[in-house]
Amino acid sequence: MSDPNNSQRRKGQAASIPKGHSLGEFRTHTEATEFVNRLVAGEFKANRVSIIGHDLVMVESVRSRLGYGRVALSGALTGFWLGLIFALLVGAGIDTSADGTVAYAPQEFLAVLVMAAGGGMLLNILRFLASKNKRGFLSSQMPVAARYEVIVPEEDAVGAHKALKLTGAAE
C-alpha cells in the first residue's frame, strides 16, 4: 500500500521510475507483493524496495445494465438513509407534552423515511435524465500491468539477496 504522506512530490522531488537491481519479475501484483513481504520479513528495509508495473493497460469491467429501475432504487436507498439520519437527529416521532410525558408516534418517523426515499428517488431519476453522458451500464476501471518487477538500489542488492536467503525466498 502506498503512503501519500511519504510521496516524493511532497518532498519536492519529481516522480521518476526507480532504477537498480531487479530481484524478480512476476505476472501479478499479488505475487510481487508476496515477494516483497518475504524480503521485508528478512529484515530488509522496506523503503528501499519498488514494485514497477510494465505495459500498463486500463481495464474497464462492465458490472451490470443501468436503467430507470436501478437508478430509482439507488436514489430511494440513498434518500432512505439520509432520511433515517435526519429523523434520528431531529427526533421525528417523539412528542413531549407540557407535563413532561413523552409519546412516540412511529407514523411520523416512517413518514420522514418515506418522503426522503421518494425525494431521493425523484432526484436520482432527474439527474439520470439530465446527464449528457448517458451510458446504459455500470462499470469500474482499473489499471493492470502485464508484468511486475521488484527493484532495489544497486548498493542494496547484496543485502536484499541475504534477506531473501534468510526467508528461503531466493529466486
N, C-alpha and C positions, 0 to 999 in steps of 0.2 A: 504494500500500500504506500502511496506517495504521501509525503508530508508537505502541505502547502506552505507551512511556516519556515521550511528549510529549503525553499526553492532558490535556484541560482539567480532568478530575476530579482528577488528581494535583496540579495547581496550585491546587486548592481552589476552582475556578470551576465553576459549574453548566453542564452542557451546554445549548447553545441553538442554534437554527437561525441560521446566519450571514445577515446582511443586507448588501446592497451592490449593486454594478453587475453586471448579468448580461452575460456575454460571449457566451453562446450556449446553445442547448438542443439536446440530442442524443437519439436514440432508444435507443441502447445505451450501457452503461457503457464499453465499449471505445472508442467514438467520443469520448466525453468525456475519457478518459484520454489518447488520442492528441492531442487538442486541448491538454490541459494540458502534455503533453510538448513540443509546439511552442512553447507560451508560455514554458516554463522554458528551452528552447533559446535563446530570445530574451533571455536574462539577466534574466527577471522572477523575483522572489523566490517560491520555491515555497511557503513557509509562509503566503503571503497569498492563496492560491487555495483554494476549496472546491468540491467536487462534491456537489450536492444531488440526491437521488433523490426524485421526486414520485410519488404514488399507488402506494405500496408494496403488493405482494401476495406472500403466501407460496406458492411453487410446490413441490409435492411430486411428484417424479418416481419412478414405480414402476419398479424395475430388474429384478426377477425374482421368481418364485414361491419361497416359503420352505416347505420340507418337511423331513422327518426325514433324507432323504439329504443335503441341503445342510448341515443342522445337524451331522450326523455327520462329513461331510468337513471342514467348517470346524474342528471340535473336534480331529479327527485331525491336521490340518496344524499347528494351534497346539501340540498335545501333542508332535508330532514335533520342531518347532523348539525347544521348551523342553527336550525330552529330549536333543537334539543339544548344546545349550549345556551342560546338566548333565554329559553324558557326556564332553565335552571338558574341562570344568573339573576333574572328579574323576579323569580318566584311565581311564575304563572300558575294559577290554580290554587294559590294559598291565600285565603282571606282571613284577616283578623278583625274582630269586632271591637267596639269601644270598651267592652268589659274585659277584654284580654283573651277571649276564646279564639281558637284557631280552627278554621274549617278548610277542608280540602275539596276542591271542585275539579276532579280529573278531566271533565269535559273541556274546561278552559285550557288545561295543559295540552290535551290532544288537539284542540283547535289550533293552537300555535304551531304544533308539529305539522299538521295537515296543510295549513296555509303556507308554511315555509317550504314544505316539499313541493307544493303546487307552484309557488313562485320560482323555486329553483328549476323546476321542470320547464316552466314557461321561458325563463331567461336562457336556459341552455338551448332550447329549440330555436329561439330567436337569434341567438349567437350563431348557431349552426346554419340557419337560413342566410344570415348576413355575411358569412365568411366567404371571402373571394376565392380562397384556395380549397375548393370542395374536393375532398378525397373520399372515396367510398369504402375506405378500410382504415383500420388502426394498425400501426406498425411501430417497431423500435429499431433504432440504428446503433451499430456498434462497430468500432474499428477492429479488424482482425489482421494479424500478420501471418505470412506464410511460414516463417521460422523465427525463432527467438535465440539470441546469443547472449551468453553471460560473459561479461568483460570485467577485468580488474586492471589497474595501472601496472605497467611493466615492472616497476620496482616492487610490487606486492605479489608477483606471480609465484615466487618460491614459497612465500608464506601461505598463499592460497592452496597450493598443492600439498603442503604439510598439513593444513587444516582438513583437507579432503581425505588424506591418508588416515588421520585420526578417527574420522567418522566412517571410513570404509566406502567413500563415495567417489573415489578416483575414477576418471574416465580413461 
